Amino acid sequence: MGALLSSPTTTAKPRTTGRLELGDFNIYPVHGLNGKGLDVLTRTISCATENIAEPRHIAAAYKQHTRRDIQPSALDIKSRNKVLAALVREIWVTQGWIQAYELLWNIIPEVATHPRLLEDMKIAVDIYSRIKEGEQTKMATDLKIRIGDKITYNDITWIGPKSAGGNAWRASNE
């Protein structure tokens, strides 16, 4: 497969590990990253004997991420699928699982999700990655509240139904 690769078309540094540029399309274990689903998908794609994606989509994605040309149409179906699986795994390792899914959805439109859902997922991943653990070391307190059907109770853990109070609490002096 290495003969199907061309030299880089630009001097910009690719965001890859270099494996793909050497024609190494084997599936290696990925440790310490989120994405069990990606692991299963890429292993399945790599072993598939059915055509998974259009060669032109694979070629365009390959060029975008490695800055090299490849002619997947010159490969047999199984080899083409290995290139696709290796490319998705490469993006997973170097850029993250959400980018790997996005690449997969762009290459195989039949399995894509709605574009707005993808954008929402990216936002959620970005926000979640910036959440930091709090510094407060207090023990959590159990809060016990019971809602009953009466307006008043003699126990602080019992409260009346919401409709019983309405906005009357605003006028209360308590």
Order of alpha helices (4+ residues) and beta strands (2+ residues): alpha-alpha-alpha-alpha-alpha-beta-beta-alpha-alpha
